[in-house]
Amino acid sequence: MELGIIGLGKMGGNMAERLRRGGHTIVGYDRDPDVSDVGSVEELVERLAPPRNVWVMVPAGKATEDTIHKLGEVLQPGDLVIDGGNSHYVDDQKHGEELAAKGIGFVDCGVSGGVWGLQNGYALMVGGDEASVKRLMPIFETLKPEGEYGFVHSGKVGAGHFVKMVHNGIEYAMMQAFGEGYELIEASDLVTRVPETFLSWQEGTVIRSWLLDLLNRALANDPELDDLRGYANDSGEGRWTVQAAVEHAVPLPAITASLFARFASRQDDSPAMRVVAALRQQFGGHAVEAVGADSPGADVTPPPV
């Protein structure tokens, strides 16, 4: 297929490369001219043959809203926009309605896989009508991991980002549990081999997981996690998950507590939050704050993939 991609950062750039390796024709636009194939959104649209498919991979919020609004002005009826960022599902519903009024299709796609997606594939959670999703299946098949799983058409517009939001809320709670377990083991005067303990859990235990693998990778690089400050940002999806829980009267004590723990990390350093910071760096290449940094979020180059 032919696909335009707007936003060629850590995720978008790797997705474009995976699609090219899969035989698709990709036209990419980014504000950074060194990685962009075209000089503007207008030029990207001109390069694509109708009916066009344009994937938006920019930060959620105003950047996504401005980009989708711009596409609404330059695309034609029959074209299709995919929002693959971490947008709020409520925004998807608004964008879908606005584009539908112009005859332009819209699909929201929650994407998980981080900086490892180029190698391993991306888990895709999609919302939209059947015809639009079917049209994009060659793209989805190339992006997802090999095998039966890794893709779901979750429902109508907004459903993809809704389940991705819940996915990230679960992720918050899992990372917090690993962090708290690490802190308790480290505090014990009985345990003298903390990294080896976590390494032993990689096989044969009920908590073995990719997150545990990444934690062990982080501990191999820095056994005491002394190079990190226990400060962890939240992407916004944890907050949205808790807000949705309130709206639906669904109790989420573990996810809510993990979100509040991230807030607490901005006040006091914590071994548990050093684990969370290390995991975010490992799977997503997120900026972390080195010990002694003057400001939150100081960038530390992630380890090579």
VOVOKOL-925235 format. One record per residue: x, y, z of N, C-alpha, C, CB in turn; residue in three letters. Coordinates in steps of 0.2 Angstrom, whole numbers, plus 5000, padded with zeros to 4 digits. Glycine has a CB too. Layout:
! residues N
XYZXYZXYZXYZALA;...
***
This chain:
! residues 305
500449945000500050005000500450065000499550005006MET;500150124999500450184999500150225005500350234992GLU;500650255009500450285016500850345017500450235021LEU;500550395019500850455021500850455029500550525019GLY;501450475032501550475039501750545041502050415042ILE;501450575046501550635048501850625056500950685048ILE;502450645057502850635063503250575063502250615069GLY;503950585062504450535061504950535067504850545055LEU;504650535073505050535079505250465081504650565085GLY;505350445088505550385090505050325087505550375097LYS;504350335088503950285086503750295078503250295090MET;503550355076503350365069503950345064503150435068GLY;504550365066505150345061505250265061505750375064GLY;505150235067505250165066504750125063505350135074ASN;504150155064503550125060503650135053502850155063MET;503850185051503950205044504450155041504150275042ALA;504950145045505450095042505250025042506150095047GLU;504850005047504549935047504149925041504149915053ARG;503749975039503249975034503649965027502750035034LEU;504150005026504550005020504849935020505150065021ARG;505149905025505449845025504949795022505749825031ARG;504249805024503749765022503449775015503149765027GLY;503749815011503649825004503149885003503349765002GLY;502949925008502449975007502850045005502049995013HIS;502550085001502750144999502550205004502550164992THR;503050235008502950275013503250345011503250255020ILE;502750395012502950465011502950495018502550505006VAL;503450515021503450545028503550625028503950515032GLY;503250655033503350725034503450735041502750765032TYR;504050775043504150795050504450865050504750745053ASP;504350895055504650965056505450965055504450995062ARG;505750905056506450905055506550885048506750845060ASP;506850935044506950915037507450865036507250985034PRO;507850845041508350795040508050725039508850795045ASP;507450715042507150645041506550645037506950625048VAL;506350705034505650715031505850705023505450785032SER;505350675020505350665013505050725009504950595011ASP;504650765012504350815009504350875014503550805008VAL;504250935011504350995015503751025018504551045010GLY;503150995017502551015020501950965020502251085017SER;501450975024500850925024500550935017500350945029VAL;500550995014500250995007500650955002500251075005GLU;501250955003501650914998501550844999502450934999GLU;501550825005501350755007500750735003501350745014LEU;500250775004499550755001499650754993499050805003VAL;500050794990500050794983500450734981500450864981GLU;500950704985501350654983500950584983501950644987ARG;500350584987499950524987499450524982499650524994LEU;499350464979498750454975498150434978498950394970ALA;497550474976496950454979496650384978496450514977PRO;496250354982496150384989496750374994495450344992PRO;496850434997497450435001497350405008497650505002ARG;497850385011497850355018498450395022497950285019ASN;498250435027498750475030498750455038498650545029VAL;499350435040499450415047499750475051499850345048TRP;499350495056499650545061499950515067499050595063VAL;500650535068501050505073501350565077501550455071MET;500950615080501250665083500950665090501050735080VAL;501250705095501050705102500250725102501450765106PRO;499950695107499250705108499150775111498950655114ALA;498550795109498350865111498350915106498750885117GLY;498650975107498551025102498951005095498851085104LYS;499450975096499850955090499450905085500550915092ALA;499150855088498650815084498050845082498450755089THR;497750895086497150925084497350975078496850965090GLU;497951005078498051055073498251015066498751095075ASP;498550955067498750915061498150885058499250855063THR;497650865062497050835059496650885056496650795064ILE;496550945059496251005056496551025049496251065061HIS;497151025049497551045043497350995037498251045044LYS;497350925039497250875034496550885032497350805037LEU;496050905036495350915034495250965029494950935040GLY;495751015029495751065024496051045017496151125026GLU;496550995017496850985011496750915008497650985012VAL;496450865012496250805009495550805005496150755015LEU;495350755002494750754998494350695000494950744990GLN;493650704998493250645000493450584998492550654997PRO;493450535002493650465001494350455004493750454993GLY;494750505006495350495009495250475016495750565009ASP;495750445020495650415026496250445031495650345026LEU;496050465037496550485042496650435047496450555045VAL;497250415050497350375055497650405061497750305053ILE;497450415067497750445072498050385076497250485077ASP;498750385076499150325079499450355086499650295075GLY;499350415088499650445094499250415100499650515094GLY;499350455106499050435112498450485113499550435118ASN;498050495109497550545109496950515114497150555103SER;496650565117496050545122495450525117495850605126HIS;495150465119494650445115494050495113494350375118TYR;493950535118493450595117493650635111493350635123VAL;494250645110494550685105494450655098495250705106ASP;494550585098494450545092493650555090494550475094ASP;493250555094492550555092492350625089492050545098GLN;492650675092492650745089492950745082492950795093LYS;493550715081493950725075493550675070494650695076HIS;493250625072492950575067492350615064492750515070GLY;491950645068491350685066491550745061490950715072GLU;492050775063492250835059492550815052492850875062GLU;492850755052493150735045492550705041493650685046LEU;492150665045491550635041491150685038491150595046ALA;491050745040490650795037490950825031490650855042ALA;491550805030491950825023492050765019492650855025LYS;491750705021491850645017492450605018491750655010GLY;492850625023493550595025493450545030494050655026ILE;493750485029493650435035494150445040493750365032GLY;494050415046494450425052494450355056494250475056PHE;495150335058495250275062495750295067495550215057VAL;495550275073496050285079496350225080495650315085ASP;497050225082497450165083497850175089497850145076CYS;497750145094498250135100498750095098497850115106GLY;499450115099500050085097500450065103500450125092VAL;500650005104501049995110501649955107500749955115SER;502249965109502849925107503449965108502749915100GLY;503450035109503950075111504550075106504250065118GLY;505150085108505750085104505850015101506350115107VAL;505549965104505649895102505249875096505649845108TRP;504749915094504249895089504549885082503749945088GLY;505049915080505349905074505649835073505949945072LEU;505949805079506149735079505649685080506749735084GLN;505149705085504749655087503949655085504649655095ASN;503849715082503149735080502749765085502749665078GLY;502249795083501849845087501149805089501749915084TYR;500949815095500249795096499749855094500149775104ALA;499249835091498849885088498149875090498849885080LEU;497849925093497149925095496749985091497049945103MET;496249965087495950005082495250015083496049975075VAL;495050075082494350095082494150125075494150145088GLY;493550115073493350135066492850095063493950155062GLY;492550115057492050075054492450015050491650115049ASP;492049965049492349905046492649915039491749845045GLU;492349955035492649965028493350005029492150005024ALA;493350055033494050085034494550045037493950145039SER;494450005042494849955045495149905040494549925051VAL;494649875036494849825031495249855026494149795027LYS;495149915024495649955019496349955021495350025017ARG;496449965028497049975031497449905033497050025036LEU;497049855032497349795035498049775032496849735033MET;498249785026498949775024499449815028499049785017PRO;499249875030499749915034499749885041499449985035ILE;499149865044499149835051499549765051498449825053PHE;499449725046499749665046500549665046499549625040GLU;500749725043501449735043501749755049501649775037THR;501349805052501549835059501549785065501149895060LEU;501049745065500949705071501449645071500249675071LYS;501549615077502049555078501849505073502149535085PRO;502249455072502049395068501649355073502749355066GLU;501249315070500849265074500049295074501049265081GLY;499649255078498949265078498749335082498649205082GLU;499149355087498949405091499349475090499049385099TYR;499149525093499449585092499049645088500049585088GLY;498449625086497949665083497249655085498049665075PHE;496849705086496149705088495849765085496049695095VAL;495249745081494749795079494249805085494449785073HIS;494449855090494049855096493349875096494449905101SER;493149915091492449945090492450005086492249955097GLY;491950045087491950105083492450165085491250135084LYS;492450215082492850275083492950285090492750335078VAL;493550285092493650305099493850245103493150335103GLY;493650185101493750115105494450105105493350065101ALA;494850115100495550095100495950135105495850115093GLY;495850195105496250235110495950225117496150315109HIS;495250205118495050185124495350125127494250175124PHE;495450075123495750015126496550025127495649955122VAL;496850065123497550085124497650125130497850125118LYS;497150165132497150205138497150155144496550255138MET;496650105144496650055149497250015150496050015148VAL;497549995144498149955143498749995147498349945136HIS;498750065146499250105149499150105157499350175146ASN;498550105159498350115166498550045169497650115167GLY;498449985166498749925169499449925169498449865164ILE;499849955164500549955164500749995170500749995157GLU;500450055171500650095177500650045183500150155178TYR;500150015184500049975190500549915191499349935191ALA;500749885185501249835185501949855186501249795178MET;502149915183502749945185502849965192502850005180MET;502249995195502250015202502349955206501650045204GLN;502049895205502149835209502849805209501749775206ALA;503149815203503949795202504349835206504149795195PHE;504149905206504549955210504549945217504350025208GLY;503949935220503849925227504149855229503049915228GLU;504149805225504449745227505149755227504249685222GLY;505449785223506149805223506349845229506349845216TYR;505949895231506149935236506149885243505649995237GLU;505649845244505649805250506149755250504949765250LEU;506349725244506949675244507549715246506949635238ILE;507649775243508249815244508349835251508249875240GLU;507749845255507749865262507949815267507049895263ALA;507849745264507949695269508749675270507649625266SER;508949665276509649645277509749575276509849665284ASP;509249535274509349465273509549455266508649435274LEU;509349495261509449485254510149525252508849505250VAL;510549485249511249525247511349525240511849485250THR;510849485236510949485229510249505226511149405227ARG;510149565226509449595223509449585216509449665225VAL;509849605211509749595204509749525202510349625200PRO;510149475206510049405204509349375206510649365208GLU;509049405211508349385213507849395207508149415219THR;507949455205507449475199507649435193507449555198PHE;508249425192508449385186508149315187509249385185LEU;508149285193507949215194507149205192508049195201SER;506849265192506049265191505949265184505749325194TRP;506349265179506249275172505949205169506849285168GLN;506049155173505849085170505449055176506449045167GLU;504849025174504548975179504149015184505048935182GLY;504049075184503649115189503049145186504049165193THR;502549155190501949185187501949255186501349175192VAL;502549285188502549365186503149375181502849395193ILE;503349315177503749335172503449365166504049265169ARG;503749415163503449465158504049495155502949505162SER;503749535150504249575146504449635151503949605140TRP;504049665155504249715159504749685164503649745163LEU;504749625166505249595171505949595167505049535174LEU;505849565161506449565156506849635156506249535149ASP;506449685155506649755154506949775161506149805152LEU;506649765166506949775173507649745174506449755179LEU;507649685172508249645173508849675168508249575171ASN;508649705163509049735158509349795161508749755151ARG;508849835164509049895168509549885174508449935170ALA;509349835178509849815183510449785181509449765188LEU;510549755175511149735173511649795171511149695167ALA;511349845169511649905167511849955173511349955162ASN;511449945178511549995184511249955190511150065183ASP;511549905194511249865199510949895204511849815201PRO;511149955206510849995212510350045209511350025216GLU;510350055203509950115200510150175202509150095201LEU;510850185204511050245207511150305202511750235210ASP;511150285196511150335190510550375189511450305184ASP;509950345192509350375191509050405197508850325188LEU;508650465196508250495201507550465201508250565201ARG;507250445207506550415207506050465205506450385213GLY;506050485199505550535196505250515190505950605195TYR;504650505190504250475184503650525182504050405185ALA;503750545175503150585173502550535171503350615166ASN;501950565170501450525167501250545161500850525172ASP;501050505156500950525149500250555148500950465145SER;499850555153499150575153498650525153499050625147GLY;498850465150498350405149498150375156498650355145GLU;498650375161498450355167497950395170499050355172GLY;497950465170497450505172496750495169497650585171ARG;496850485162496150475158495850405160496350475151TRP;496250355162495950295164495650305171496550245165THR;495950345175495550355182494950395181496050385187VAL;494950445176494350485175493850445172494550545170GLN;494050395168493450355165493150305170493750315159ALA;493650285174493350245180492850275184493950215184ALA;492950345186492550385189491850385186492850445191VAL;491950405179491350415175490850345174491550435168GLU;491250295174490850225174490750195181491250185169HIS;490950225186490850195193491250135193490150195195ALA;491850125191492150065191492750075196492450045184VAL;492850035201493450045205494050015202493250005212PRO;494550065203495250045200495750065206495350085194LEU;495750035211496250055217496950045215496050015223PRO;497149995211497849985210498150035205497949915207ALA;497750045199497950095194497950165197497450085188ILE;497450175201497350245204497950255209496750255208THR;498150205213498750215217499350225214498750155222ALA;499450185208500050195204500150265201500050135199SER;499550295199499550355196499750405202498950375193LEU;499550405208499650445213500450435215499250435219PHE;500650375215501350365216501850405212501550295216ALA;501650415205502050455201502050525203501750445194ARG;501450545205501450615208501850625214500650635210PHE;501850575218502350575224503050575222502150515229ALA;503250545217503950545214504250605213503950495208SER;503750655212504050725210504150765216503550765206ARG;504050735222504150775228504750745232503550765233GLN;504850675232505350645236505650585231505150615242ASP;506350575232506650525228506450455231507450535228ASP;506450405227506150345230506450285225505350335229SER;506750235229506950175225506450145220507250115230PRO;505750145223505250115218505150155212504650115222ALA;505250215213505150265207505750265202504950335209MET;506350245205506950235201506750175196507550225205ARG;506450125199506250065194505750085189505950005199VAL;505250125191504750145186505150185181504250185189VAL;505550235183505950275178506350235173506350325182ALA;506750185176507150135172506750105167507550095177ALA;506150075169505750035164505450085159505150005168LEU;505250145160505050185155505550205150504750255158ARG;506150215152506750225148506850155144507350235152GLN;506850105147506950035143506450025137506949985148GLN;505850035139505350005134505150065129504749975137PHE;505250125131504950185127505450235125504450215130GLY;506050225128506550275126506450345129506650285119GLY;506050345135505850405138506350435141505250395143HIS;506350505141506950545145506850525152506850615144ALA;507450515156507450505163507950565166507750435164VAL;507950565172508350615176508850585179507950655180GLU;509450605177510050575181510150605188510750595176ALA;510450575192510650595199511050655198511050545203VAL;510850705202511150775202510950825196511850765201GLY;510450795192510150845187509750905190509750805182ALA;509750955187509451015190508751025189509751075188ASP;508450985184507750995182507450925181507651045177SER;506850915182506450855180506550845173505750855183PRO;506650775171506550755164507250765161506050795161GLY;507750785164508350795160508550725156508950805165ALA;508750735150508850685145509450635147508850705138ASP;509350575147509850525148509750485142509850485154VAL;510250475138510250435132510050365133510850435128THR;509550335130509350265132509850215129508650245129PRO;509850155132510350105130510150085123510350045134PRO;510750065119510550045112510149985111511250025108PRO;509649985106509249935105509549875101508549955101VAL;
***
